[in-house]
Amino acid sequence: MADSNDVPQLEALSAPLGALISAVGRGVAEAQRELDAETLERIRELYASDEDLAVELQRIGYRPTWYHIPEAEAEIAVALSITSEERSEGRTRLKMYGAPLDASYTNRFAYSLTAQSRLKFRVVPVPPSPQAEALVVVPAVVGRTVADARALLSAIGVPHRFPNGAADAAVVTSASVGPGALLPRGTELVLTVQATGGGKLPPTSTPTRSPVLEPSTAGTLK
């Protein structure tokens, strides 16, 4: 059993039960946030790619799976140590510590106990939230023909605007935002195309109306 000289060390290495529970809760919250961030990053990568497979997945509306941690179960086994502390008037105060075990502790006090920690949790796929489902992610269209870019943007519901009189065979030379970017609510992807003579046709001065989109901020993902 530890003597009073070991009290500062035990207090430094021990933690209240509430702090342990809070640490587990913070860990689960951080893990969930990282899962959401990873899914959003996979969505951006998918729409930023111009590979044939990625384009076909975009056309059918494929989205990476969202995962959720519905529950976490923690089981912590600790070695309990009781120390006595002499008080005034001859009274003795007992203190209980949940102390970690190491070689020096075991050898010094001939203490033998198996300490272990176990954490159980499940990660399951869940349907995306309405906000996540309404995310408008810009695909890679620069370098494609107007006809191909228009078909792709229309298929995945990205509001867009081409210059007046842009021919279907003209090539898209630039876009207002890059591939993989989230298009803000109520805005359009503005495109510039190559003119027949080698110049560039600017976008039309009058924007076309965009459909009303749901909020698409990453902070609402759960």
N, C-alpha and C positions, 0 to 999 in steps of 0.2 A: 504494500500500500504506500502511496506517495506521502511524504511528510510536508510540513508547511513551506519548506523551501521550494517545493515544486509548484506552488499555487500560481505564481506569475506565469510560468511556462504553460500550465494547463489552461489558464484563462486566455492566453494568447492563441493557443491552438484550438480551442473549443469555440463552438458557435451556438447561439440560442436556437431552439427548435423553430421559432418563427422566421429567423433569418434563413434557415435551410429551406423551408417551404417557399419563401419569397424567391430564393435563388432558382429553385426549380421552375417556378412560375415565369420568371424573367427569361429563363432558358427556352421554355416552350414558346413564349411570345416572339423571341428573336428567331427561333427556328421557323415559325410560321411566316414571319416577314421575309426571311430568306427564300422560302419556297415560293411565295408570291412574286418576289423580285426575279427569281430564276425563270418562272413561267413567262413573265412579261418580257424578259430578255430573249427567250426562245421565240416569242411572237415577232419581236422586232427583227431578229435574225432571219426568220422565215420570209418576211415581207421585203427585207433588204436584198435577198438573193434573187438573181435573174436566171438561175438554173431551171431547166425544163421541169424537173420534178417539183421544185418550189412553186413555179408558176401554176402547175396543175393543182397543187394543194390549195393555192390561193383561190383558184377558180371555184373549187368545190366548198370553199369556206372552212377549210381545216384550221383548227386552232390547237396549240399544245394544251395538254391536260392541266387543270388546276388541281392542286393537292391540298388537303386540309388535315390537321392533327385534331381529331375529335376528342381525344382524351390522353392523359399521361398519368401513369401510376409509378410512384417512387417508393422504394423500400430501402431504408437505411438502417444497417446494424452497426452499433457503436459499442465500444468498451466503456463502461461507466466506472468512474473512480470517485471514491468518497474521501475527502480530507477533513481533518479537524483543525480548528483554529481557536487558540486560547484567547478568551476575552477577559475583560475586567471582572472583578467580583467572583473569580473562579468559574465562570461559565464557559462552556465550550460550544462553538458553533460548527456545525457540519455543513460541508459544501459538496455538491455532486457535479462532476464534470463528465462530458462525453469526450474522452481523450483519444486521439489517434495512437496507434501502436507502432513502434519501431523497434529495432534490435536493442538499443540501449535501454529503452523502457522495459522491455521484456526481461532482459538479463538482470537489470538492477533490482526489479521487484518480483522476480520469479513469477511473472504474470503471463498467463496463457489464455488467449481467447481469439477466435477467428472474427475479424472485422470485415464486413463486406457492404457494398452498396449495389443496388440493382434498380434500374429504371426501365419501365415498360411503357411503350407508346405504339400507337397505330397511325399509319399515314394512308389515307384513302382518297381516291379521286372523287371529285364533286363537280356538279354542273357549274359553269361559270355564273357569276352574279350578273344581273341585268346591266350593270355598268360595264363589266368586263366584256359582255357579249356585244355591247354597242361601241367598243373601241374601233376607231377607224385608223388603220395603219397603212401608210403609203408604201406601195410596192415599187420595185425598180422598173422604171419605164423609159429612162433616158437611153437613146440608141434604138428604140423600137419605132416602128411605123405608127402613124396616127391611128390607123385602123386597128392595129394590134393593141396599142396602149388604151384606146377607147374601150375596146371589148373587155380588156382585163379590169380596168377601173370600174366599168359598169357592173361587171360580174360580182365584184367584191364590195360594191356600194360606196366607192370613194367619190365624193363630189369633185368635179373637175371642170376646167375651162380651157378650151383650145382657141387659137386665133381664128377670127372670121376667115372663111375661105380656105382653111387648111386642107390640103388634099390628103386622101387616105394613104397615099404612098409617101408623103413627106415624113421626115425622121424627127423625132422629138430630141431637141438639143439640150434642154434644161427644164427644171421643175422648181417651183417655189420652195419646196422642202425636200430633203433627201430621203432615200428609201429607208424604211424602218421607223420613220418618225411618226409620232401620233398627231393626227390632224385635229386641231382644236375645233370645238363645237361651232357650227354655223359658218365655217370657212371652207374654201375650195382649194384644190390643188391647181395652181396656175402653171400652164405649160407653154413653152416656146418651141416652135418647130422650124426646120430648115426650109427656106423658100426654094422655088425651082431654080432661080438664078444663083444659088449658093449663099444668099444672105439669110437673115433670120426674120421670121414673122413674129411680131410681138403679140402678146395676148390681147384679146378684145378689150376695149375700154369699158364696156358694160358687162359686168359679171352676170352669169346665169344664176338663177335661184338655186339654193342648196336645200336638200331635205333637212328637216329638223333632226338633229342627232342627240342621243342621250349623253349625259356627262361622261367624259372619258379620262378623268384624272386618275393617275396611278395610285394616289393616296386612298381611293375608295375601295381598292381591291381587298377582299378578305377571303 
